[in-house]
Amino acid sequence: MILLDSHSLIWWVNRHAELSLKALAAIEAEHPGGEILISALTAWEIPALAQSGRLGLRMEPAAWLARIGALPAVRFIPVDNAIALQAATLPAPAPGPMPACILAATARHFGCPLVTARHFGCPLVTANARLHAYPHVRTIW
């Protein structure tokens, strides 16, 4: 089980060179037999990136997200009360602004039944340097 941030998802689907070989190997190890988690935060970010012109899609964002959701092993995760609460109460120092906190909380929420101060959860595939430096989440890059 792994969690992809928005950029990792985009780069994986588009086979973009920005995706590190280690990240690609981790994703491919989960596809199709494991679980590739995508935060619902990505469902907000993809249309925002497309609308701003920072992401070119050949289809509407809703259709693009539906195609991603239909891939084997991919599961979209809602930002529910448990994840929102955990994002607001992450161990200091915070890994960044709210989207980074949501991703860290989602990663911590999955992969381990016991939540402690050193709970790491499932690995987060991200190029975000602040998330890499956050000691309470395992990252892959």
N, CA and C atoms as an extended XYZ file, in Angstrom:
423
Properties=species:S:1:pos:R:3:atomname:S:1:resname:S:1:resid:I:1 pbc="F F F"
N         0.850       -1.177        0.000 N   MET     1
C         0.000        0.000        0.000 CA  MET     1
C         0.894        1.238        0.000 C   MET     1
N         0.592        2.161       -0.919 N   ILE     2
C         1.292        3.441       -0.969 CA  ILE     2
C         0.281        4.541       -1.261 C   ILE     2
N         0.661        5.764       -0.934 N   LEU     3
C        -0.155        6.949       -1.208 CA  LEU     3
C         0.613        7.827       -2.175 C   LEU     3
N        -0.038        8.263       -3.256 N   LEU     4
C         0.587        9.158       -4.225 CA  LEU     4
C         0.059       10.567       -4.036 C   LEU     4
N         0.950       11.552       -4.105 N   ASP     5
C         0.472       12.928       -4.154 CA  ASP     5
C         0.072       13.237       -5.600 C   ASP     5
N        -0.453       14.418       -5.835 N   SER     6
C        -0.984       14.755       -7.164 CA  SER     6
C         0.082       14.693       -8.249 C   SER     6
N         1.240       15.280       -7.987 N   HIS     7
C         2.281       15.289       -9.007 CA  HIS     7
C         2.790       13.886       -9.313 C   HIS     7
N         2.960       13.072       -8.284 N   SER     8
C         3.395       11.698       -8.512 CA  SER     8
C         2.381       10.943       -9.365 C   SER     8
N         1.112       11.158       -9.094 N   LEU     9
C         0.068       10.510       -9.889 CA  LEU     9
C         0.146       10.960      -11.342 C   LEU     9
N         0.226       12.258      -11.556 N   ILE    10
C         0.285       12.804      -12.921 CA  ILE    10
C         1.506       12.261      -13.653 C   ILE    10
N         2.655       12.289      -12.996 N   TRP    11
C         3.885       11.835      -13.639 CA  TRP    11
C         3.848       10.336      -13.913 C   TRP    11
N         3.246        9.551      -13.012 N   TRP    12
C         3.141        8.111      -13.230 CA  TRP    12
C         2.251        7.810      -14.430 C   TRP    12
N         1.074        8.402      -14.456 N   VAL    13
C         0.116        8.142      -15.529 CA  VAL    13
C         0.685        8.589      -16.878 C   VAL    13
N         1.416        9.699      -16.901 N   ASN    14
C         1.973       10.228      -18.147 CA  ASN    14
C         3.377        9.718      -18.448 C   ASN    14
N         3.896        8.816      -17.594 N   ARG    15
C         5.251        8.283      -17.779 CA  ARG    15
C         6.265        9.414      -17.959 C   ARG    15
N         6.129       10.424      -17.140 N   HIS    16
C         6.970       11.621      -17.213 CA  HIS    16
C         8.314       11.367      -16.539 C   HIS    16
N         9.346       11.916      -17.108 N   ALA    17
C        10.707       11.727      -16.590 CA  ALA    17
C        10.911       12.346      -15.205 C   ALA    17
N        10.024       13.234      -14.776 N   GLU    18
C        10.143       13.842      -13.443 CA  GLU    18
C         9.975       12.811      -12.329 C   GLU    18
N         9.256       11.723      -12.603 N   LEU    19
C         9.039       10.681      -11.599 CA  LEU    19
C        10.340        9.909      -11.415 C   LEU    19
N        10.820        9.840      -10.182 N   SER    20
C        12.077        9.145       -9.918 CA  SER    20
C        11.930        7.652      -10.187 C   SER    20
N        13.048        7.007      -10.451 N   LEU    21
C        13.021        5.563      -10.685 CA  LEU    21
C        12.567        4.802       -9.447 C   LEU    21
N        12.970        5.272       -8.270 N   LYS    22
C        12.553        4.637       -7.022 CA  LYS    22
C        11.032        4.762       -6.838 C   LYS    22
N        10.490        5.938       -7.134 N   ALA    23
C         9.041        6.141       -7.023 CA  ALA    23
C         8.299        5.262       -8.022 C   ALA    23
N         8.794        5.219       -9.260 N   LEU    24
C         8.166        4.382      -10.281 CA  LEU    24
C         8.177        2.919       -9.873 C   LEU    24
N         9.296        2.448       -9.338 N   ALA    25
C         9.383        1.055       -8.908 CA  ALA    25
C         8.403        0.758       -7.779 C   ALA    25
N         8.251        1.689       -6.848 N   ALA    26
C         7.317        1.493       -5.735 CA  ALA    26
C         5.874        1.440       -6.236 C   ALA    26
N         5.542        2.308       -7.175 N   ILE    27
C         4.181        2.322       -7.725 CA  ILE    27
C         3.920        1.034       -8.508 C   ILE    27
N         4.851        0.665       -9.367 N   GLU    28
C         4.682       -0.538      -10.176 CA  GLU    28
C         4.614       -1.798       -9.319 C   GLU    28
N         5.278       -1.792       -8.157 N   ALA    29
C         5.206       -2.941       -7.247 CA  ALA    29
C         3.794       -3.110       -6.684 C   ALA    29
N         3.040       -2.027       -6.609 N   GLU    30
C         1.663       -2.077       -6.101 CA  GLU    30
C         0.631       -2.314       -7.201 C   GLU    30
N         0.997       -2.078       -8.440 N   HIS    31
C         0.063       -2.141       -9.552 CA  HIS    31
C         0.283       -3.428      -10.319 C   HIS    31
N        -0.676       -4.287      -10.514 N   PRO    32
C        -2.075       -4.143      -10.181 CA  PRO    32
C        -2.499       -4.838       -8.894 C   PRO    32
N        -1.622       -5.596       -8.222 N   GLY    33
C        -2.058       -6.442       -7.114 CA  GLY    33
C        -2.141       -5.803       -5.756 C   GLY    33
N        -1.575       -4.624       -5.555 N   GLY    34
C        -1.585       -3.992       -4.239 CA  GLY    34
C        -2.618       -2.886       -4.147 C   GLY    34
N        -2.257       -1.854       -3.415 N   GLU    35
C        -3.164       -0.701       -3.282 CA  GLU    35
C        -2.387        0.582       -3.503 C   GLU    35
N        -2.895        1.401       -4.415 N   ILE    36
C        -2.359        2.725       -4.683 CA  ILE    36
C        -3.424        3.710       -4.233 C   ILE    36
N        -3.154        4.377       -3.121 N   LEU    37
C        -4.123        5.311       -2.562 CA  LEU    37
C        -3.900        6.709       -3.139 C   LEU    37
N        -5.008        7.383       -3.392 N   ILE    38
C        -4.995        8.758       -3.886 CA  ILE    38
C        -5.943        9.553       -2.992 C   ILE    38
N        -5.455       10.619       -2.408 N   SER    39
C        -6.304       11.453       -1.561 CA  SER    39
C        -7.347       12.188       -2.400 C   SER    39
N        -8.523       12.374       -1.843 N   ALA    40
C        -9.551       13.183       -2.499 CA  ALA    40
C        -9.048       14.599       -2.735 C   ALA    40
N        -8.032       15.004       -2.010 N   LEU    41
C        -7.399       16.304       -2.235 CA  LEU    41
C        -6.932       16.412       -3.686 C   LEU    41
N        -6.490       15.308       -4.276 N   THR    42
C        -6.063       15.288       -5.670 CA  THR    42
C        -7.231       15.585       -6.599 C   THR    42
N        -8.424       15.119       -6.242 N   ALA    43
C        -9.613       15.400       -7.053 CA  ALA    43
C        -9.941       16.889       -7.057 C   ALA    43
N        -9.459       17.620       -6.081 N   TRP    44
C        -9.589       19.081       -6.061 CA  TRP    44
C        -8.431       19.709       -6.844 C   TRP    44
N        -7.221       19.167       -6.665 N   GLU    45
C        -6.039       19.788       -7.259 CA  GLU    45
C        -5.971       19.625       -8.778 C   GLU    45
N        -6.365       18.489       -9.308 N   ILE    46
C        -6.270       18.252      -10.752 CA  ILE    46
C        -7.075       19.286      -11.544 C   ILE    46
N        -8.356       19.505      -11.250 N   PRO    47
C        -9.080       20.539      -12.004 CA  PRO    47
C        -8.499       21.936      -11.779 C   PRO    47
N        -8.002       22.201      -10.571 N   ALA    48
C        -7.405       23.519      -10.302 CA  ALA    48
C        -6.150       23.714      -11.155 C   ALA    48
N        -5.312       22.684      -11.269 N   LEU    49
C        -4.104       22.776      -12.106 CA  LEU    49
C        -4.474       22.929      -13.582 C   LEU    49
N        -5.496       22.195      -14.025 N   ALA    50
C        -5.932       22.288      -15.428 CA  ALA    50
C        -6.498       23.673      -15.725 C   ALA    50
N        -7.299       24.184      -14.814 N   GLN    51
C        -7.919       25.497      -15.025 CA  GLN    51
C        -6.882       26.610      -15.060 C   GLN    51
N        -5.827       26.472      -14.273 N   SER    52
C        -4.787       27.502      -14.238 CA  SER    52
C        -3.818       27.388      -15.413 C   SER    52
N        -3.927       26.320      -16.200 N   GLY    53
C        -3.042       26.116      -17.324 CA  GLY    53
C        -1.742       25.404      -16.975 C   GLY    53
N        -1.591       24.994      -15.722 N   ARG    54
C        -0.367       24.304      -15.297 CA  ARG    54
C        -0.394       22.810      -15.625 C   ARG    54
N        -1.562       22.307      -16.013 N   LEU    55
C        -1.705       20.904      -16.382 CA  LEU    55
C        -2.570       20.821      -17.626 C   LEU    55
N        -2.015       20.261      -18.682 N   GLY    56
C        -2.780       20.082      -19.909 CA  GLY    56
C        -3.406       18.699      -19.935 C   GLY    56
N        -4.710       18.645      -19.991 N   LEU    57
C        -5.426       17.375      -20.087 CA  LEU    57
C        -6.135       17.316      -21.433 C   LEU    57
N        -6.224       16.122      -21.992 N   ARG    58
C        -6.922       15.944      -23.264 CA  ARG    58
C        -8.391       15.618      -23.077 C   ARG    58
N        -8.843       15.686      -21.836 N   MET    59
C       -10.243       15.418      -21.519 CA  MET    59
C       -10.610       16.252      -20.290 C   MET    59
N       -11.867       16.281      -19.973 N   GLU    60
C       -12.314       17.002      -18.780 CA  GLU    60
C       -11.702       16.370      -17.531 C   GLU    60
N       -11.382       17.180      -16.515 N   PRO    61
C       -10.793       16.631      -15.291 CA  PRO    61
C       -11.626       15.508      -14.664 C   PRO    61
N       -12.944       15.643      -14.688 N   ALA    62
C       -13.788       14.594      -14.096 CA  ALA    62
C       -13.600       13.266      -14.827 C   ALA    62
N       -13.521       13.306      -16.148 N   ALA    63
C       -13.312       12.086      -16.927 CA  ALA    63
C       -11.910       11.526      -16.672 C   ALA    63
N       -10.913       12.406      -16.572 N   TRP    64
C        -9.537       11.969      -16.293 CA  TRP    64
C        -9.477       11.268      -14.946 C   TRP    64
N       -10.093       11.865      -13.933 N   LEU    65
C       -10.102       11.262      -12.594 CA  LEU    65
C       -10.860        9.941      -12.579 C   LEU    65
N       -11.944        9.851      -13.343 N   ALA    66
C       -12.702        8.590      -13.424 CA  ALA    66
C       -11.848        7.489      -14.048 C   ALA    66
N       -11.062        7.823      -15.065 N   ARG    67
C       -10.176        6.829      -15.690 CA  ARG    67
C        -9.112        6.363      -14.704 C   ARG    67
N        -8.587        7.306      -13.919 N   ILE    68
C        -7.589        6.949      -12.915 CA  ILE    68
C        -8.223        6.019      -11.874 C   ILE    68
N        -9.423        6.374      -11.414 N   GLY    69
C       -10.116        5.565      -10.415 CA  GLY    69
C       -10.455        4.170      -10.885 C   GLY    69
N       -10.514        3.958      -12.196 N   ALA    70
C       -10.828        2.643      -12.755 CA  ALA    70
C        -9.589        1.760      -12.919 C   ALA    70
N        -8.393        2.325      -12.707 N   LEU    71
C        -7.175        1.530      -12.831 CA  LEU    71
C        -7.115        0.482      -11.721 C   LEU    71
N        -6.608       -0.715      -12.048 N   PRO    72
C        -6.463       -1.737      -10.998 CA  PRO    72
C        -5.582       -1.220       -9.862 C   PRO    72
N        -5.996       -1.489       -8.661 N   ALA    73
C        -5.276       -1.157       -7.422 CA  ALA    73
C        -5.469        0.274       -6.953 C   ALA    73
N        -5.987        1.170       -7.790 N   VAL    74
C        -6.135        2.576       -7.394 CA  VAL    74
C        -7.417        2.755       -6.590 C   VAL    74
N        -7.272        3.468       -5.463 N   ARG    75
C        -8.444        3.759       -4.619 CA  ARG    75
C        -8.343        5.196       -4.131 C   ARG    75
N        -9.399        5.979       -4.400 N   PHE    76
C        -9.464        7.343       -3.881 CA  PHE    76
C        -9.919        7.308       -2.432 C   PHE    76
N        -9.252        8.093       -1.595 N   ILE    77
C        -9.514        8.135       -0.158 CA  ILE    77
C       -10.139        9.479        0.188 C   ILE    77
N       -11.321        9.487        0.801 N   PRO    78
C       -11.923       10.769        1.193 CA  PRO    78
C       -11.152       11.407        2.353 C   PRO    78
N       -11.241       12.695        2.424 N   VAL    79
C       -10.709       13.406        3.585 CA  VAL    79
C       -11.846       13.420        4.603 C   VAL    79
N       -11.873       12.393        5.448 N   ASP    80
C       -12.954       12.254        6.423 CA  ASP    80
C       -12.568       12.948        7.736 C   ASP    80
N       -13.444       12.826        8.725 N   ASN    81
C       -13.199       13.488       10.010 CA  ASN    81
C       -11.910       13.008       10.664 C   ASN    81
N       -11.617       11.704       10.578 N   ALA    82
C       -10.410       11.169       11.219 CA  ALA    82
C        -9.152       11.758       10.586 C   ALA    82
N        -9.121       11.847        9.263 N   ILE    83
C        -7.956       12.405        8.579 CA  ILE    83
C        -7.854       13.905        8.840 C   ILE    83
N        -8.979       14.608        8.804 N   ALA    84
C        -8.950       16.046        9.076 CA  ALA    84
C        -8.462       16.339       10.493 C   ALA    84
N        -8.927       15.568       11.459 N   LEU    85
C        -8.481       15.752       12.840 CA  LEU    85
C        -6.997       15.457       12.970 C   LEU    85
N        -6.556       14.376       12.341 N   GLN    86
C        -5.139       14.047       12.414 CA  GLN    86
C        -4.290       15.122       11.728 C   GLN    86
N        -4.767       15.693       10.621 N   ALA    87
C        -4.033       16.755        9.934 CA  ALA    87
C        -3.861       17.984       10.830 C   ALA    87
N        -4.879       18.245       11.643 N   ALA    88
C        -4.824       19.404       12.533 CA  ALA    88
C        -3.970       19.161       13.770 C   ALA    88
N        -3.664       17.897       14.058 N   THR    89
C        -2.935       17.566       15.288 CA  THR    89
C        -1.650       16.775       15.017 C   THR    89
N        -1.065       16.965       13.842 N   LEU    90
C         0.184       16.272       13.520 CA  LEU    90
C         1.284       16.674       14.489 C   LEU    90
N         2.209       15.766       14.771 N   PRO    91
C         3.355       16.140       15.598 CA  PRO    91
C         4.135       17.290       14.957 C   PRO    91
N         4.573       18.216       15.767 N   ALA    92
C         5.332       19.367       15.274 CA  ALA    92
C         6.729       18.927       14.867 C   ALA    92
N         7.327       19.659       13.968 N   PRO    93
C         6.798       20.790       13.213 CA  PRO    93
C         5.939       20.304       12.043 C   PRO    93
N         4.940       21.076       11.689 N   ALA    94
C         4.042       20.698       10.598 CA  ALA    94
C         4.833       20.564        9.297 C   ALA    94
N         4.413       19.655        8.417 N   PRO    95
C         5.151       19.433        7.175 CA  PRO    95
C         4.905       20.482        6.098 C   PRO    95
N         4.116       21.490        6.388 N   GLY    96
C         3.835       22.526        5.398 CA  GLY    96
C         2.417       23.033        5.542 C   GLY    96
N         1.907       23.656        4.491 N   PRO    97
C         0.529       24.161        4.528 CA  PRO    97
C        -0.482       23.018        4.529 C   PRO    97
N        -1.745       23.372        4.579 N   MET    98
C        -2.833       22.409        4.742 CA  MET    98
C        -2.767       21.223        3.785 C   MET    98
N        -2.529       21.397        2.481 N   PRO    99
C        -2.495       20.202        1.622 CA  PRO    99
C        -1.420       19.199        2.048 C   PRO    99
N        -0.261       19.662        2.452 N   ALA   100
C         0.793       18.752        2.914 CA  ALA   100
C         0.372       18.047        4.196 C   ALA   100
N        -0.322       18.764        5.066 N   CYS   101
C        -0.808       18.159        6.315 CA  CYS   101
C        -1.852       17.086        6.034 C   CYS   101
N        -2.729       17.339        5.074 N   ILE   102
C        -3.745       16.341        4.696 CA  ILE   102
C        -3.056       15.087        4.157 C   ILE   102
N        -2.054       15.249        3.301 N   LEU   103
C        -1.339       14.090        2.765 CA  LEU   103
C        -0.617       13.327        3.863 C   LEU   103
N         0.064       14.051        4.745 N   ALA   104
C         0.762       13.383        5.853 CA  ALA   104
C        -0.228       12.629        6.731 C   ALA   104
N        -1.350       13.250        7.042 N   ALA   105
C        -2.354       12.598        7.887 CA  ALA   105
C        -2.951       11.374        7.198 C   ALA   105
N        -3.171       11.461        5.894 N   THR   106
C        -3.713       10.324        5.154 CA  THR   106
C        -2.715        9.167        5.165 C   THR   106
N        -1.451        9.458        4.937 N   ALA   107
C        -0.420        8.414        4.974 CA  ALA   107
C        -0.343        7.783        6.358 C   ALA   107
N        -0.399        8.613        7.396 N   ARG   108
C        -0.327        8.102        8.769 CA  ARG   108
C        -1.562        7.283        9.123 C   ARG   108
N        -2.696        7.623        8.539 N   HIS   109
C        -3.963        6.958        8.844 CA  HIS   109
C        -4.000        5.516        8.326 C   HIS   109
N        -3.279        5.260        7.235 N   PHE   110
C        -3.321        3.947        6.605 CA  PHE   110
C        -2.037        3.174        6.855 C   PHE   110
N        -2.169        1.875        6.971 N   GLY   111
C        -1.005        1.014        7.018 CA  GLY   111
C        -0.617        0.494        8.379 C   GLY   111
N        -1.190        1.010        9.454 N   CYS   112
C        -0.811        0.543       10.785 CA  CYS   112
C        -1.992        0.785       11.725 C   CYS   112
N        -2.442       -0.224       12.467 N   PRO   113
C        -3.608       -0.046       13.328 CA  PRO   113
C        -3.347        0.783       14.573 C   PRO   113
N        -2.088        0.945       14.977 N   LEU   114
C        -1.780        1.664       16.211 CA  LEU   114
C        -1.238        3.046       15.889 C   LEU   114
N        -1.907        4.084       16.334 N   VAL   115
C        -1.449        5.449       16.090 CA  VAL   115
C        -0.682        5.921       17.317 C   VAL   115
N         0.574        6.252       17.112 N   THR   116
C         1.417        6.782       18.181 CA  THR   116
C         2.133        8.013       17.661 C   THR   116
N         2.911        8.647       18.503 N   ALA   117
C         3.655        9.829       18.076 CA  ALA   117
C         4.624        9.495       16.945 C   ALA   117
N         5.089        8.250       16.863 N   ARG   118
C         6.030        7.854       15.818 CA  ARG   118
C         5.355        7.004       14.734 C   ARG   118
N         4.036        7.029       14.686 N   HIS   119
C         3.293        6.251       13.687 CA  HIS   119
C         3.634        6.760       12.290 C   HIS   119
N         4.007        5.862       11.405 N   PHE   120
C         4.387        6.279       10.063 CA  PHE   120
C         3.345        5.933        9.007 C   PHE   120
N         2.557        4.893        9.201 N   GLY   121
C         1.547        4.529        8.216 CA  GLY   121
C         2.146        4.053        6.913 C   GLY   121
N         1.420        4.255        5.823 N   CYS   122
C         1.910        3.802        4.522 CA  CYS   122
C         2.836        4.857        3.926 C   CYS   122
N         3.738        4.435        3.044 N   PRO   123
C         4.655        5.396        2.435 CA  PRO   123
C         3.925        6.363        1.506 C   PRO   123
N         4.404        7.576        1.477 N   LEU   124
C         3.870        8.643        0.621 CA  LEU   124
C         4.861        8.887       -0.504 C   LEU   124
N         4.413        8.734       -1.747 N   VAL   125
C         5.255        9.004       -2.906 CA  VAL   125
C         5.094       10.478       -3.246 C   VAL   125
N         6.186       11.229       -3.066 N   THR   126
C         6.143       12.668       -3.268 CA  THR   126
C         7.529       13.211       -3.559 C   THR   126
N         7.581       14.280       -4.323 N   ALA   127
C         8.831       15.005       -4.563 CA  ALA   127
C         8.954       16.188       -3.604 C   ALA   127
N         7.953       16.398       -2.760 N   ASN   128
C         7.905       17.545       -1.849 CA  ASN   128
C         8.992       17.434       -0.776 C   ASN   128
N         9.949       18.354       -0.809 N   ALA   129
C        11.089       18.316        0.117 CA  ALA   129
C        10.657       18.473        1.570 C   ALA   129
N         9.620       19.272        1.824 N   ARG   130
C         9.167       19.447        3.211 CA  ARG   130
C         8.573       18.165        3.766 C   ARG   130
N         7.870       17.411        2.919 N   LEU   131
C         7.336       16.128        3.373 CA  LEU   131
C         8.462       15.117        3.575 C   LEU   131
N         9.491       15.179        2.748 N   HIS   132
C        10.650       14.294        2.946 CA  HIS   132
C        11.328       14.582        4.275 C   HIS   132
N        11.360       15.848        4.661 N   ALA   133
C        12.034       16.237        5.902 CA  ALA   133
C        11.178       15.984        7.139 C   ALA   133
N         9.887       15.747        6.959 N   TYR   134
C         8.987       15.533        8.094 CA  TYR   134
C         9.252       14.146        8.683 C   TYR   134
N         9.673       14.070        9.942 N   PRO   135
C        10.108       12.780       10.491 CA  PRO   135
C         8.985       11.804       10.838 C   PRO   135
N         7.742       12.206       10.693 N   HIS   136
C         6.629       11.365       11.127 CA  HIS   136
C         5.873       10.715        9.963 C   HIS   136
N         6.453       10.764        8.770 N   VAL   137
C         5.865       10.136        7.587 CA  VAL   137
C         6.993        9.506        6.779 C   VAL   137
N         6.754        8.285        6.313 N   ARG   138
C         7.709        7.653        5.406 CA  ARG   138
C         7.434        8.151        3.998 C   ARG   138
N         8.462        8.564        3.298 N   THR   139
C         8.282        9.022        1.921 CA  THR   139
C         9.164        8.194        1.001 C   THR   139
N         8.750        8.184       -0.250 N   ILE   140
C         9.509        7.528       -1.299 CA  ILE   140
C         9.757        8.571       -2.371 C   ILE   140
N        10.995        8.690       -2.772 N   TRP   141
C        11.349        9.491       -3.935 CA  TRP   141
C        12.673        9.065       -4.439 C   TRP   141
